[in-house]
Amino acid sequence: MLTGKSALITGSTSGIGRGIAIKLASLGCKVMINGFGDQGDIETLLGELRTASGTDAIHHGADMTKPEEISDMVQTCGDKFGSVDILVNNAGIQFVSPIDEFPVEKWDQIIAINLTSSFHTMRSALPYMKRNQWGRVINVASAHSLVASPYKSAYVAAKHGIAGLTKTVALEVAQQGITVNAISPGYVLTPLVQAQIPDTAAARGISEEQVVNDVLLGAQPTKQFVEIDDVAANVAHLCSDAAKGITGANLSIDGGWTAQ
Ligand code: NAD
């Protein structure tokens, strides 16, 4: 159980982040969620989180491209919950295009959200963890932190970057009861993946069905999508006392993709 701990999960109004928020709430955490979405849906999720945890849950709408908003989010979490014990850097977007047609603003946006936002959240949250000599940072990377796929230049660059950033920060705080790890899922069927199917079909000149079977599941030896609940359970393990010796790691949850 993580009763009494506070957890901040970026990009948690949808998909993997939402699943992680529900899991950490079920273990007793006070949860701050972040991300965009319909206000009614966000209120419904907050209600579910409060019921699951038996304690408070709040939403902060910081845009992960805006450093001042990120720092306000972390400070608000610290003020409202007394600390920031667990930080899950999960917000991320994708864009699929050959590099010579890749929009410059999309490159900048992906690097800002998928990489630089984690620099900002960690530099603001680590002082709280150092004060308590306990903390858990989990950076949601991707199989694309270890291998590449064509037409995903910004995403693959950002995810390789987060793998290096994770190792660096892990070394800096290793003696202060704080672990910093990355997790690297393979394909999980979330809105992020659903949205890239038509673009991948266009970029490769194949059907959407071929994208699912040959490109997405083609990469995963299990021929199954990874499940959100399995990713969330691994995050919960990294937050546990049993995982205090795991730091600077990059845990693949990819159905064997990167074993090939
Ligand atoms: P998703 O699209 O379902 O959710 C993304 C979340 O990020 C949403 O809550 C959205 O509101 C939020 N977000 C987007 N831009 C934001 C911004 N500027 N500021 C704040 N929040 C923002 O995506 P997902 O598939 O659940 O992906 C979550 C993470 O998992 C990403 O980092 C992604 O790269 C990673 N990942 C996903 C897969 C997959 O197959 N789905 C595989 C490996 C890694």
Residues whose N, C-alpha, C, O or C-beta is under 5 A from the ligand:
A	BS01	NAD	G11 S12 T13 S14 G15 I16 G17 N34 G35 F36 A62 D63 M64 T65 N90 A91 G92 I113 V140 A141 S142 A143 P185 G186 Y187 V188 T190 P191 L192 V193
